[in-house]
Structure formats: C-alpha cells, structure tokens
C-alpha cells in the first residue's frame, strides 16, 4: 500500500481514535523508534525523514501524550509564561503571547500562560513550577532589581529568561527594552522642540525598567541644562485620577512645557486632562510617549512616540529560552531591543 493510500486509510478509519506513534509508523513505513526519535527532533536522522514524519503527524492531527513524554524523558515540552497583570501597556499580553506562539510553531513545545494579578504571590507560582516540574522553562515579565522569582530560578538552576534586567551579580538570561536609550531620545526630542522644563510621568517604581528610565532621564536632561520634575507612583492609579492630575497640572503655575510618558494607558489620561485644561499639544506643550500598539497613533496622530516591538520581544525571549534549555551559555543570552522613534510632528 502506498504512503498516500495508508494516510487516507488512517484518516478514514481513525475517527474517534487517538493517533499514536504506531499509527504514524504504519503510515510512513518507518520503525516506531525512528518515528519517536524524529518527533523529538533527532539530529541523527536525515532531514527528509524528519520532514516526512512531521508531515504525516500534522496531517493525522497527532497530539503527544505529555504524561507519557514526561515519564520517558523527564521533559514536559511546555514553556510557561508568567505574565504580569499590569494594565499600563496596551495590547502587551496579546502581542507577547503571539510572538512566543509564532516562535514555538513547528517545535515540540507548547505554551502555558499563567497570569499574575498580585505580584506579591508571583514567587508562589514559580515555586509551584519548580516543585512540580510543570514546564521545561519559564519566561517572566516586569522584573524588579532584586526579583525573588529570578533568585529562585537561579538557585534551582532552572532554565528561564526574563523580560527585563535585574541587579543581581550572578548573570542570567534576559531580553529587555533599552529604556536608557528611550529616555535619552525623548529628552533630546523635547529639547529640539524648545522645551526647558520637562516632566517624566513614570509608573511602576518596583521594576528595573523604571529605575533605568529615571536615571537616564536625569542624566540626559542634566547634560542639556534642562529643568526636570517627575510624576511618579502612578501605577494602579485610575484613569480618572490621572486625568484630574493632568488638568491641575495644566492650570498650575509651574506646569512643564514637555512631558515624557512611559506607557500608552497613562498617555491617554494625560492628553485628556491637559486638553481639559485648555492646552494644545504641539504648541503649548510637547509630549513623547512609549508606544506598544498601533492604537494611540490613530487617536493622536500628531504626537511623537518611541516604539517597543512587543511581538518581537516575545520571539526573542523564546529564542533565548530554547537556547538555554539546550544548554547555551548564559553570557550569550542577554539582549536589548533598541527603541524606534516616530517623530510624527515632523510629518506632513
């Protein structure tokens, strides 16, 4: 019987029955051990053999028995994304998940997403993963300078990568937005627009990203002789509260002539409040915000932004984690994403 006829037969008679390694072996005419090795990505096999097995497995809808895989190999073929529930970045979760999903497509790995709405309990999630070995590797987001999750994973020598840097002396894999460059670019842009009193509106002061932005903001403004102020601890503040603060700022005697905002959610509230106060962006006051979606350029097409590509971040985090699982050295698994400026107020 030809391979095509075998495949058609397996499809027609396999309704309601689980597709197993033996099913694939019968269709391909290969041994059970060859099929098993091929689906594990065996590099000793010829590429055409692996391609043949993978094509048949996909066609038949083969789903690995994770429990069996774990018993045989000690592996789960699962990557866990511990996703912070912070709502300061529009569309962050979707883009991050899509980036990871795109990168594991065609591999043996599956993605488990663990949302964390209480950062204080996030260490418990990591402890559960470690104690029960529910994943082969972990991606964590919104890291702090001395993040206990990072410490736990390093102590356990468990494969992981963080979206964000830390201040630990022991190196670990990470991918991060180059927030120092973001701050420097934003300050320089506002200075170019003639701003001499710049305010930084920053959110979560528990993250390393926040510390890096604040530090770089002060240094960049200092080099240019620009007066600075900060509106901090806005994480968790309701949009109506921030809008009211922006209104008061617009009507106050010491209002800035330039603002840098580190999130799209806060930018929406700021722009609304400043408009309530009678200010016209682009003339009375200039603003640069961190862009993570395509939504704000539609709402405010004339406002400058600096973009972080969250989809690409998900892809890069996955690449680093898979290399770490494979045993790559940590020193080769630390990367930064460069910000991309969009100076829309210069566009015609």
C-alpha positions as CSV (number, residue, x, y, z in Angstrom):
1,X,0.0,0.0,0.0
2,X,1.4,3.4,-0.9
3,X,2.1,6.1,1.7
4,X,-0.8,8.2,0.3
5,X,-3.3,5.3,0.5
6,X,-2.1,4.5,4.0
7,X,-2.6,8.1,5.0
8,X,-6.1,8.1,3.5
9,X,-6.9,4.8,5.3
10,X,-5.7,6.1,8.6
11,X,-7.8,9.2,8.2
12,X,-10.9,7.3,7.3
13,X,-10.7,4.6,10.0
14,X,-9.2,6.7,12.7
15,X,-12.3,8.7,13.5
16,X,-12.7,8.9,17.3
17,X,-9.4,7.0,17.9
18,X,-6.3,8.5,19.2
19,X,-3.4,8.9,16.7
20,X,-0.4,7.2,18.2
21,X,3.3,6.8,17.3
22,X,2.3,3.4,16.0
23,X,-0.3,5.0,13.6
24,X,2.4,7.2,12.2
25,X,4.9,4.3,11.9
26,X,2.3,2.3,9.9
27,X,1.6,5.2,7.6
28,X,5.2,6.1,6.9
29,X,6.6,2.6,6.9
30,X,9.2,3.6,9.4
31,X,10.1,1.9,12.6
32,X,8.5,3.0,15.9
33,X,11.8,4.1,17.3
34,X,12.6,6.2,14.1
35,X,9.2,7.9,14.4
36,X,9.7,8.6,18.1
37,X,13.2,10.0,17.5
38,X,12.0,12.1,14.6
39,X,9.3,13.8,16.7
40,X,11.8,14.5,19.4
41,X,13.9,16.4,16.8
42,X,16.6,13.8,16.5
43,X,19.5,15.3,14.6
44,X,21.0,11.9,13.6
45,X,18.1,11.4,11.2
46,X,18.0,12.7,7.7
47,X,16.1,15.9,7.2
48,X,13.8,14.3,4.7
49,X,12.9,11.6,7.2
50,X,12.0,14.1,9.9
51,X,10.0,16.1,7.3
52,X,8.1,13.0,6.3
53,X,7.2,12.1,9.9
54,X,6.2,15.6,10.8
55,X,4.0,16.0,7.7
56,X,2.1,12.8,8.5
57,X,1.8,13.7,12.2
58,X,0.3,17.1,11.3
59,X,-2.0,15.6,8.7
60,X,-3.3,13.0,11.2
61,X,-3.7,15.5,14.0
62,X,-1.1,13.7,16.2
63,X,-1.0,15.1,19.8
64,X,1.8,13.9,22.0
65,X,0.9,12.2,25.3
66,X,2.5,14.7,27.6
67,X,2.3,12.4,30.6
68,X,4.0,9.6,28.6
69,X,6.7,12.0,27.4
70,X,7.4,13.2,30.9
71,X,7.7,9.6,32.2
72,X,10.1,8.6,29.4
73,X,12.2,11.7,29.2
74,X,11.6,13.9,32.3
75,X,10.5,16.6,30.0
76,X,7.1,18.3,29.7
77,X,7.6,20.0,26.3
78,X,5.9,23.0,27.9
79,X,7.1,26.6,28.2
80,X,5.4,28.7,31.0
81,X,4.9,32.4,30.6
82,X,4.3,34.1,33.9
83,X,2.6,37.2,32.7
84,X,2.3,40.2,34.9
85,X,-1.3,41.6,35.0
86,X,-0.2,45.3,34.9
87,X,-2.5,47.2,32.6
88,X,-0.1,50.1,31.7
89,X,0.8,48.8,28.3
90,X,-2.0,48.5,25.7
91,X,-2.1,45.1,23.9
92,X,1.0,43.9,25.7
93,X,-0.3,40.5,26.6
94,X,-1.7,39.6,23.2
95,X,1.4,40.7,21.3
96,X,3.8,38.9,23.8
97,X,1.7,35.6,23.5
98,X,1.6,35.8,19.7
99,X,5.3,36.4,19.5
100,X,6.0,33.3,21.7
101,X,3.4,31.3,19.8
102,X,5.0,32.1,16.5
103,X,8.4,31.1,17.7
104,X,7.4,27.7,19.1
105,X,5.3,26.8,16.0
106,X,6.7,23.7,14.5
107,X,8.7,22.7,17.6
108,X,7.7,20.2,20.2
109,X,6.9,22.9,22.7
110,X,3.5,24.2,23.9
111,X,2.8,27.4,25.8
112,X,1.1,27.7,29.2
113,X,0.2,31.2,30.2
114,X,0.0,32.0,33.9
115,X,-1.5,35.5,34.5
116,X,-0.3,37.2,37.8
117,X,-2.5,39.9,39.1
118,X,-0.8,40.0,42.5
119,X,2.9,40.4,42.1
120,X,3.5,39.5,45.8
121,X,2.2,36.0,45.1
122,X,4.2,35.6,41.9
123,X,7.0,33.8,43.7
124,X,4.5,31.1,44.8
125,X,3.8,30.5,41.1
126,X,7.5,29.9,40.4
127,X,7.8,27.7,43.4
128,X,4.9,25.6,42.1
129,X,6.6,25.2,38.7
130,X,9.9,24.2,40.3
131,X,8.4,21.8,42.8
132,X,6.1,20.1,40.3
133,X,8.3,20.5,37.2
134,X,5.3,21.6,35.2
135,X,7.4,23.2,32.5
136,X,10.8,22.9,30.9
137,X,11.5,26.6,31.0
138,X,9.9,29.8,32.2
139,X,9.5,33.4,30.8
140,X,8.8,36.1,33.4
141,X,7.9,39.7,32.8
142,X,8.2,43.0,34.7
143,X,11.3,42.1,36.7
144,X,12.5,44.1,39.8
145,X,16.1,44.9,40.7
146,X,16.3,42.0,43.3
147,X,13.4,40.0,41.9
148,X,12.7,36.9,44.2
149,X,11.5,34.9,41.2
150,X,14.8,35.3,39.4
151,X,16.7,34.4,42.6
152,X,14.6,31.2,43.0
153,X,15.1,30.2,39.4
154,X,18.9,30.8,39.6
155,X,19.2,28.9,42.8
156,X,17.4,25.9,41.2
157,X,19.5,26.2,38.0
158,X,16.2,26.0,36.1
159,X,16.0,27.3,32.5
160,X,14.4,30.8,32.4
161,X,14.6,34.2,30.7
162,X,13.3,37.5,32.0
163,X,11.7,40.3,30.1
164,X,13.7,42.9,32.0
165,X,17.0,43.2,33.7
166,X,17.9,42.9,37.4
167,X,20.7,44.0,39.7
168,X,21.9,40.5,40.6
169,X,25.7,40.0,40.4
170,X,25.1,36.5,39.1
171,X,24.2,36.7,35.4
172,X,21.0,35.3,33.9
173,X,19.3,35.3,30.5
174,X,17.2,38.3,29.7
175,X,15.8,40.4,26.9
176,X,14.9,44.0,27.7
177,X,13.7,47.2,26.1
178,X,16.7,49.6,26.1
179,X,14.9,52.1,28.4
180,X,18.0,54.3,28.8
181,X,18.0,55.0,25.1
182,X,14.3,55.7,25.2
183,X,14.7,58.3,27.9
184,X,17.7,59.9,26.2
185,X,15.9,60.1,22.8
186,X,12.8,61.6,24.4
187,X,14.7,64.3,26.2
188,X,16.7,65.2,23.1
189,X,13.5,65.4,21.1
190,X,11.8,67.7,23.5
191,X,14.9,69.9,23.8
192,X,14.9,70.1,20.0
193,X,11.3,71.4,20.3
194,X,12.5,74.1,22.6
195,X,11.3,72.6,25.9
196,X,13.2,73.8,29.0
197,X,11.0,72.3,31.8
198,X,10.4,68.6,31.2
199,X,8.3,66.2,33.4
200,X,8.7,62.4,33.4
201,X,5.4,60.5,34.1
202,X,6.6,57.1,35.2
203,X,4.6,54.2,36.6
204,X,5.7,51.1,38.4
205,X,8.7,52.1,40.6
206,X,9.3,48.4,41.6
207,X,10.7,47.4,38.3
208,X,14.3,47.7,37.0
209,X,12.9,49.4,33.9
210,X,11.5,52.3,36.0
211,X,14.9,52.8,37.7
212,X,16.7,52.8,34.3
213,X,14.3,55.3,32.8
214,X,14.5,57.7,35.8
215,X,18.3,57.5,35.9
216,X,18.8,58.1,32.2
217,X,16.2,60.9,32.2
218,X,18.1,62.8,34.8
219,X,21.4,62.3,33.1
220,X,20.2,63.4,29.7
221,X,18.4,66.5,31.0
222,X,21.4,67.4,33.1
223,X,23.7,67.3,30.0
224,X,21.4,69.7,28.2
225,X,20.8,72.0,31.2
226,X,17.0,71.3,31.3
227,X,15.0,71.6,34.4
228,X,13.1,68.4,35.3
229,X,10.3,67.2,37.5
230,X,8.6,63.8,38.0
231,X,5.1,62.5,38.5
232,X,5.8,59.0,40.0
233,X,3.9,56.2,41.5
234,X,1.0,56.3,39.0
235,X,0.9,52.5,38.8
236,X,-2.6,51.4,39.8
237,X,-4.0,55.0,39.6
238,X,-7.4,55.1,38.0
239,X,-7.5,56.9,34.6
240,X,-9.9,59.5,36.0
241,X,-7.4,60.3,38.8
242,X,-4.6,60.8,36.4
243,X,-6.8,62.9,34.1
244,X,-7.6,65.1,37.1
245,X,-3.9,65.4,37.9
246,X,-3.2,66.4,34.3
247,X,-5.9,69.1,34.5
248,X,-4.5,70.5,37.7
249,X,-1.0,70.4,36.1
250,X,-2.3,72.3,33.0
251,X,-3.8,75.0,35.2
252,X,-0.9,75.3,37.7
253,X,1.8,77.9,37.8
254,X,4.7,75.6,37.3
255,X,3.5,73.4,34.5
256,X,6.1,71.8,32.3
257,X,6.5,72.6,28.6
258,X,7.4,69.0,27.8
259,X,6.3,65.6,29.1
260,X,7.7,62.1,28.7
261,X,5.3,59.2,29.5
262,X,6.3,55.6,29.8
263,X,3.0,54.0,28.9
264,X,0.1,54.3,26.4
265,X,-2.5,53.9,29.1
266,X,-1.2,56.9,31.1
267,X,-0.7,58.9,27.9
268,X,-4.4,58.7,27.1
269,X,-5.4,60.1,30.6
270,X,-2.7,62.8,30.4
271,X,-3.7,64.0,27.0
272,X,-7.4,64.2,28.0
273,X,-6.6,66.1,31.2
274,X,-4.2,68.5,29.5
275,X,-6.9,69.2,26.9
276,X,-9.5,69.8,29.6
277,X,-7.0,72.4,31.0
278,X,-7.0,74.3,27.7
279,X,-3.6,73.2,26.5
280,X,-2.9,72.5,22.8
281,X,-0.3,69.7,22.3
282,X,2.3,70.7,19.8
283,X,2.2,74.4,20.7
284,X,1.5,74.9,24.4
285,X,3.2,71.7,25.4
286,X,5.0,68.8,23.7
287,X,4.8,65.1,24.6
288,X,6.7,61.9,23.8
289,X,5.3,58.6,24.9
290,X,6.4,54.9,24.8
291,X,4.3,53.1,22.1
292,X,3.4,49.4,22.4
293,X,0.5,49.2,20.0
294,X,-1.0,50.9,16.9
295,X,-3.9,52.4,18.8
296,X,-2.5,55.7,20.0
297,X,-1.1,56.8,16.7
298,X,-4.7,56.5,15.4
299,X,-6.1,58.6,18.3
300,X,-3.3,61.1,18.4
301,X,-1.6,61.1,15.0
302,X,0.4,64.3,15.7
303,X,2.1,63.2,19.0
304,X,5.6,61.8,19.0
305,X,6.3,58.3,20.2
306,X,9.1,55.8,20.7
307,X,8.1,52.2,20.0
308,X,8.8,48.9,21.7
309,X,8.0,45.9,19.5
310,X,6.4,43.6,22.0
311,X,5.7,40.9,19.4
312,X,9.4,40.7,18.5
313,X,10.2,40.7,22.2
314,X,8.1,37.5,22.6
315,X,10.0,36.0,19.7
316,X,13.4,36.9,21.2
317,X,12.5,35.7,24.7
318,X,11.5,32.3,23.2
319,X,14.7,32.1,21.2
320,X,16.8,32.7,24.3
321,X,14.9,30.3,26.4
322,X,15.1,27.5,23.9
323,X,18.8,28.0,23.7
324,X,19.1,28.0,27.4
325,X,17.1,24.7,27.6
326,X,19.6,23.3,25.1
327,X,22.5,24.3,27.3
328,X,23.7,27.5,25.8
329,X,26.0,29.7,28.0
330,X,24.2,32.5,29.8
331,X,26.7,35.1,28.6
332,X,25.3,34.7,25.1
333,X,21.7,35.0,26.2
334,X,21.4,38.7,27.2
335,X,20.0,41.1,24.6
336,X,18.5,44.6,24.3
337,X,15.8,45.9,21.9
338,X,16.6,49.3,20.6
339,X,13.7,51.8,20.7
340,X,12.3,53.1,17.4
341,X,11.4,56.8,17.3
342,X,8.4,58.1,15.4
343,X,8.6,61.9,15.2
344,X,5.1,62.4,13.8
345,X,5.0,66.1,14.4
346,X,7.6,66.5,11.6
347,X,5.5,64.5,9.1
348,X,3.4,66.4,6.6
